[in-house]
């Protein structure tokens, strides 16, 4: 449980003691273990991650955890820019789960970094993640992102490290330096657990590094290592310091810094944050690694200590091969960029701490809270109205912090998480220029208790060129159905159609979506005109008409299966803004594809897009709302709000975004998102995985 202003926030601090110690038991302490590693081969990383319950013993304490492949630290995935990851997630838990690839600038659609995916107990899902060529080498991580259960599952251990190799190509001086990954996790021991004895050294919080405590890190005097430190806590801050040693930061959140930082006595790592730092062992000796648990909230702070391991510096001085970094890679400073739109995002919470809000609203997966055209460079003000610290994180892209509480910040590089001070604000700049990120994804507080209780919102990045084609509203095509009959847009006239792009060899995504579609249309049959379910294959080479007919009939006898020349299918997909691409070669190739559903009216006019991840009930309600109140705009824009709406007398602001056009630009108009009411933040986004 976290507390700020009445809620308890433990803040972890790993500290070596001020003076070296030489205990008699030194030789008995095991070396710091390395997480199990999976490395890409020939540009592809393939792994099966089994999420399941596991009894874990750390430092003599036994507790029930949730792990990937039985490893509490989690398998470390090592890849290079340009690689592909094919990750099969198998769920052996008794609850649903999923994955998020934190910090990777990849697609949020379909089988990509799509947190709308829900893998139910006993089911599996295959993620296909492309690491961009321009992905900065450094430390990232993956973790459960199942809304409503994210804090519980990450706290239980469902996370692991993801290291993008190649840092020495950006900083050649690092080629001779050995790297070490430190995955830092913490676990609150239940007070009634058999091993949870109270003692001055325990305090019910177990801190581990790479799944161990009571370990030894061994270095030779004069030796330099690069430590990739990943704070995989669900909610707790990490402060790292090593007395009599230098910590020289070279990377934060996976990206390199822009200049040489002064040596740090203390390094702060936010929940979900990562720091890559150089450490040079100085005087021989043995140093305690201590964990400080700082309890903050009402009343004075209380600091409790616990030894978690040892740093053992041994041997005579070795000739130091590392002479420092002469030059850091150049990066674009967005302070000099032309800003297309300025927005304000408000973080707030209820007085009892039970609900947390973004712009006065709890998370609703049916709602799109902001839409951004691809290519925009924007400035966002993240304003915190509460007395709790919040940690801002956005998926799919990093950002630059330019101000904190009105004070300008120098350009240190890009991050993907940033602290938002209590009753304060930060200004950040974001470049929505990577075409891979087009789609729907989320931004939220990365204190996961806050996210689970509603402090998350959905953003859609869209390609204006695709939108213009889609808003033409009357898709045209010539294809063939499962009986070999020619079908055009005129064949569908006179009734509503719900269209999906998929294929018969699809592992999980297509059967789930088609089942959801069929169930939703069955539920709508008594209250709406008939709606024709349609699947257009994106794999015409393998999906012969007869096979296609047999496949779609499993979901609905009324479902129409369409195939035809690849060029015709591609032309139709582009009219809807749908994406598909072959992955792999040979007979076992797969298709990466968009997983949205498209509603077309009786006059052939495009009406709406429904995102992947809706339950059949939610989909039915959304279709009904669209047909009964079609409106003129299928692309809702953010609400325009003036500064007058943000008076201090209203601690929970009105819903929506403040959208301000920069000087000299045309004003940006907006409409509220078109949803039929709000769904409680606890509502599940489950699909039949």
TAJO-V43973 format. One record per residue. N is the residue number from 1. RES is the residue in one small letter. SS is DSSP state (H for helix, E for strand, C for the rest). NEAR is the number of other C-alpha atoms within 8 Angstrom. Layout:
n;res;ss;near
N;RES;SS;NEAR
N;RES;SS;NEAR
This chain:
n;res;ss;near
1;x;C;5
2;x;C;9
3;x;E;11
4;x;C;13
5;x;C;10
6;x;C;7
7;x;C;9
8;x;E;12
9;x;E;14
10;x;E;12
11;x;E;12
12;x;E;12
13;x;E;13
14;x;E;12
15;x;E;13
16;x;E;13
17;x;C;11
18;x;C;7
19;x;C;6
20;x;C;9
21;x;C;8
22;x;C;7
23;x;C;5
24;x;C;5
25;x;C;6
26;x;H;7
27;x;H;6
28;x;H;5
29;x;C;9
30;x;C;8
31;x;E;8
32;x;C;10
33;x;C;7
34;x;C;6
35;x;C;11
36;x;C;8
37;x;E;8
38;x;E;10
39;x;E;8
40;x;C;14
41;x;E;6
42;x;C;4
43;x;C;9
44;x;E;10
45;x;E;14
46;x;E;8
47;x;E;8
48;x;E;8
49;x;E;10
50;x;E;12
51;x;E;14
52;x;E;12
53;x;E;10
54;x;E;9
55;x;E;8
56;x;E;9
57;x;E;8
58;x;E;10
59;x;C;7
60;x;C;6
61;x;E;8
62;x;E;9
63;x;E;9
64;x;E;9
65;x;E;11
66;x;E;13
67;x;E;18
68;x;E;14
69;x;C;10
70;x;C;9
71;x;E;11
72;x;C;13
73;x;C;14
74;x;C;16
75;x;C;13
76;x;E;12
77;x;E;12
78;x;E;12
79;x;E;12
80;x;E;12
81;x;C;14
82;x;C;10
83;x;C;13
84;x;E;11
85;x;E;13
86;x;E;12
87;x;E;12
88;x;E;11
89;x;E;13
90;x;E;12
91;x;E;15
92;x;C;11
93;x;C;10
94;x;C;5
95;x;C;6
96;x;C;12
97;x;E;12
98;x;C;12
99;x;C;12
100;x;E;11
101;x;E;10
102;x;E;10
103;x;C;13
104;x;C;10
105;x;C;11
106;x;C;13
107;x;C;14
108;x;C;14
109;x;C;12
110;x;C;12
111;x;C;12
112;x;C;12
113;x;C;14
114;x;C;13
115;x;C;12
116;x;C;7
117;x;C;10
118;x;C;14
119;x;E;15
120;x;C;14
121;x;C;11
122;x;C;8
123;x;C;10
124;x;E;12
125;x;E;12
126;x;E;11
127;x;E;12
128;x;E;11
129;x;E;12
130;x;E;11
131;x;C;14
132;x;C;10
133;x;C;6
134;x;C;6
135;x;C;10
136;x;C;10
137;x;C;13
138;x;E;16
139;x;E;16
140;x;E;16
141;x;E;13
142;x;E;12
143;x;E;12
144;x;C;13
145;x;C;11
146;x;C;12
147;x;C;9
148;x;C;11
149;x;C;9
150;x;H;14
151;x;H;12
152;x;H;7
153;x;H;11
154;x;H;14
155;x;H;12
156;x;H;11
157;x;C;13
158;x;C;15
159;x;E;14
160;x;E;14
161;x;E;14
162;x;E;12
163;x;E;13
164;x;E;14
165;x;E;10
166;x;C;10
167;x;H;11
168;x;H;9
169;x;H;7
170;x;H;8
171;x;C;12
172;x;H;8
173;x;H;11
174;x;H;9
175;x;H;8
176;x;H;7
177;x;C;10
178;x;E;7
179;x;E;8
180;x;E;8
181;x;E;9
182;x;E;10
183;x;E;14
184;x;E;14
185;x;E;15
186;x;E;10
187;x;E;9
188;x;E;7
189;x;C;10
190;x;C;7
191;x;C;7
192;x;C;5
193;x;C;8
194;x;C;5
195;x;C;7
196;x;C;11
197;x;C;7
198;x;C;7
199;x;C;6
200;x;C;6
201;x;C;7
202;x;C;10
203;x;C;8
204;x;C;10
205;x;E;9
206;x;E;9
207;x;E;11
208;x;E;12
209;x;E;12
210;x;C;14
211;x;C;14
212;x;E;11
213;x;C;11
214;x;C;11
215;x;E;12
216;x;E;12
217;x;E;10
218;x;E;9
219;x;E;10
220;x;E;13
221;x;C;15
222;x;C;11
223;x;C;10
224;x;E;12
225;x;E;11
226;x;E;12
227;x;E;12
228;x;E;14
229;x;E;13
230;x;E;17
231;x;E;15
232;x;C;13
233;x;C;13
234;x;C;14
235;x;C;12
236;x;C;12
237;x;E;13
238;x;E;13
239;x;E;12
240;x;E;11
241;x;E;13
242;x;C;12
243;x;C;11
244;x;C;6
245;x;C;10
246;x;C;12
247;x;E;14
248;x;E;11
249;x;E;14
250;x;E;12
251;x;E;12
252;x;E;14
253;x;C;15
254;x;C;15
255;x;E;12
256;x;E;12
257;x;C;13
258;x;C;11
259;x;C;7
260;x;C;9
261;x;C;8
262;x;C;5
263;x;C;8
264;x;E;11
265;x;C;10
266;x;C;9
267;x;E;9
268;x;E;8
269;x;E;13
270;x;C;14
271;x;C;15
272;x;C;11
273;x;C;13
274;x;E;15
275;x;E;15
276;x;E;15
277;x;E;13
278;x;E;13
279;x;E;12
280;x;E;11
281;x;C;13
282;x;C;9
283;x;C;6
284;x;C;12
285;x;E;10
286;x;E;11
287;x;E;13
288;x;E;14
289;x;E;13
290;x;E;14
291;x;E;13
292;x;E;13
293;x;E;11
294;x;E;13
295;x;E;11
296;x;E;14
297;x;C;13
298;x;C;7
299;x;C;5
300;x;C;6
301;x;C;8
302;x;E;7
303;x;E;8
304;x;E;8
305;x;E;10
306;x;E;9
307;x;E;10
308;x;E;13
309;x;E;12
310;x;E;13
311;x;E;13
312;x;E;12
313;x;E;14
314;x;E;10
315;x;C;7
316;x;C;7
317;x;C;7
318;x;C;8
319;x;C;5
320;x;C;8
321;x;C;5
322;x;C;9
323;x;C;6
324;x;C;5
325;x;C;8
326;x;C;4
327;x;C;6
328;x;C;12
329;x;C;8
330;x;C;5
331;x;C;6
332;x;C;4
333;x;C;7
334;x;H;8
335;x;H;6
336;x;H;5
337;x;C;7
338;x;C;5
339;x;C;10
340;x;C;9
341;x;E;12
342;x;E;14
343;x;E;12
344;x;E;11
345;x;E;12
346;x;E;13
347;x;E;16
348;x;E;14
349;x;E;11
350;x;C;9
351;x;C;5
352;x;C;5
353;x;C;7
354;x;C;8
355;x;C;12
356;x;E;15
357;x;E;15
358;x;E;16
359;x;C;14
360;x;C;13
361;x;E;8
362;x;C;15
363;x;C;14
364;x;C;10
365;x;C;9
366;x;C;8
367;x;C;9
368;x;C;12
369;x;C;11
370;x;E;10
371;x;E;12
372;x;E;10
373;x;E;10
374;x;C;13
375;x;C;8
376;x;C;12
377;x;E;14
378;x;E;13
379;x;E;12
380;x;E;12
381;x;E;12
382;x;E;14
383;x;E;13
384;x;E;14
385;x;C;11
386;x;C;10
387;x;C;8
388;x;C;9
389;x;C;10
390;x;E;13
391;x;E;14
392;x;E;13
393;x;E;11
394;x;E;11
395;x;C;11
396;x;C;13
397;x;C;13
398;x;C;11
399;x;E;11
400;x;E;12
401;x;E;14
402;x;E;13
403;x;E;11
404;x;E;12
405;x;C;8
406;x;C;7
407;x;E;6
408;x;E;7
409;x;C;8
410;x;C;5
411;x;C;9
412;x;C;7
413;x;C;10
414;x;C;12
415;x;E;13
416;x;C;13
417;x;E;13
418;x;E;10
419;x;E;9
420;x;E;14
421;x;C;12
422;x;C;11
423;x;C;10
424;x;C;11
425;x;E;13
426;x;E;15
427;x;E;12
428;x;E;13
429;x;E;14
430;x;E;13
431;x;E;10
432;x;C;14
433;x;C;8
434;x;C;8
435;x;H;7
436;x;H;7
437;x;H;13
438;x;C;13
439;x;E;10
440;x;E;10
441;x;E;12
442;x;E;10
443;x;E;12
444;x;E;13
445;x;E;13
446;x;C;15
447;x;C;12
448;x;H;11
449;x;H;11
450;x;H;12
451;x;H;15
452;x;H;14
453;x;C;13
454;x;C;15
455;x;C;16
456;x;E;13
457;x;E;13
458;x;E;14
459;x;E;13
460;x;E;12
461;x;E;13
462;x;E;12
463;x;C;10
464;x;H;8
465;x;H;6
466;x;H;12
467;x;H;10
468;x;H;8
469;x;H;12
470;x;H;12
471;x;C;7
472;x;C;8
473;x;C;10
474;x;C;7
475;x;C;13
476;x;C;7
477;x;C;9
478;x;E;10
479;x;E;13
480;x;E;13
481;x;E;13
482;x;C;15
483;x;C;8
484;x;C;7
485;x;C;7
486;x;E;8
487;x;E;10
488;x;E;10
489;x;H;11
490;x;H;7
491;x;H;6
492;x;H;11
493;x;C;11
494;x;C;6
495;x;C;12
496;x;E;14
497;x;E;13
498;x;E;12
499;x;E;12
500;x;E;12
501;x;E;13
502;x;E;13
503;x;C;11
504;x;C;10
505;x;C;5
506;x;C;11
507;x;C;8
508;x;C;10
509;x;H;11
510;x;H;12
511;x;H;9
512;x;H;11
513;x;H;11
514;x;H;10
515;x;H;10
516;x;H;13
517;x;H;11
518;x;H;11
519;x;H;9
520;x;H;12
521;x;H;10
522;x;H;7
523;x;H;9
524;x;H;10
525;x;C;9
526;x;C;5
527;x;C;5
528;x;C;7
529;x;C;7
530;x;C;7
531;x;E;9
532;x;E;11
533;x;E;12
534;x;E;12
535;x;E;13
536;x;E;13
537;x;E;14
538;x;C;11
539;x;C;9
540;x;C;11
541;x;C;5
542;x;C;5
543;x;C;12
544;x;C;10
545;x;H;14
546;x;H;8
547;x;H;10
548;x;H;13
549;x;H;12
550;x;H;8
551;x;H;9
552;x;H;13
553;x;H;10
554;x;C;7
555;x;C;10
556;x;C;8
557;x;C;7
558;x;C;7
559;x;C;12
560;x;E;12
561;x;E;14
562;x;E;14
563;x;E;15
564;x;C;10
565;x;C;8
566;x;H;8
567;x;H;6
568;x;H;11
569;x;H;14
570;x;H;8
571;x;H;9
572;x;H;11
573;x;H;11
574;x;H;11
575;x;H;11
576;x;H;11
577;x;C;10
578;x;C;11
579;x;C;9
580;x;E;9
581;x;E;7
582;x;E;8
583;x;E;8
584;x;C;7
585;x;C;6
586;x;C;5
587;x;C;4
588;x;C;6
589;x;C;9
590;x;E;9
591;x;E;11
592;x;E;12
593;x;E;13
594;x;C;10
595;x;C;14
596;x;C;10
597;x;E;11
598;x;E;13
599;x;E;14
600;x;E;13
601;x;C;12
602;x;C;11
603;x;C;7
604;x;C;13
605;x;C;10
606;x;E;14
607;x;E;12
608;x;E;9
609;x;E;9
610;x;E;10
611;x;C;8
612;x;C;11
613;x;C;10
614;x;C;13
615;x;C;10
616;x;H;10
617;x;H;9
618;x;H;9
619;x;H;13
620;x;H;12
621;x;H;9
622;x;H;11
623;x;H;9
624;x;H;10
625;x;H;11
626;x;H;11
627;x;H;7
628;x;H;6
629;x;C;6
630;x;C;8
631;x;C;6
632;x;C;4
633;x;C;5
634;x;C;8
635;x;C;4
636;x;C;12
637;x;C;11
638;x;C;15
639;x;C;13
640;x;C;11
641;x;C;9
642;x;C;7
643;x;H;7
644;x;H;5
645;x;H;8
646;x;H;9
647;x;C;8
648;x;C;5
649;x;C;4
650;x;C;7
651;x;C;8
652;x;C;9
653;x;C;10
654;x;C;8
655;x;C;8
656;x;C;12
657;x;C;14
658;x;E;14
659;x;E;13
660;x;E;9
661;x;E;11
662;x;C;9
663;x;C;4
664;x;C;4
665;x;C;6
666;x;C;5
667;x;C;6
668;x;C;7
669;x;C;6
670;x;C;9
671;x;C;9
672;x;C;9
673;x;C;11
674;x;C;6
675;x;C;9
676;x;C;7
677;x;C;4
678;x;C;6
679;x;C;9
680;x;C;8
681;x;C;11
682;x;C;9
683;x;C;6
684;x;C;6
685;x;C;10
686;x;C;12
687;x;C;14
688;x;C;8
689;x;C;10
